[in-house]
Amino acid sequence: MLAILAEKCGAKSVLAIDNDEWSIKNAVENIAMNHAGIITVEKRESTLGTGVFDIILANINKNVLFKIYPIYGNICPPQAF
């Protein structure tokens, strides 16, 4: 899970988002098994309204990424691009 990797690499806070209920439950289990303590998991359809982030990691196909790419400008600082 990318959120666990982000924490292990030193992130100060991590927000994990998915739109699938099974994936959310699985994420919570994996977070507990890996003793990760700073990850917040949310079931959402979009990243809109979630805040500003230094980095976004996504494990989804490129067609989905290209579709939502315009949103990234609103949630990442300019130096992220």
Salt bridges, closest charged atoms under 4 A:
GLU42 OE1 - ARG44 NE 2.55
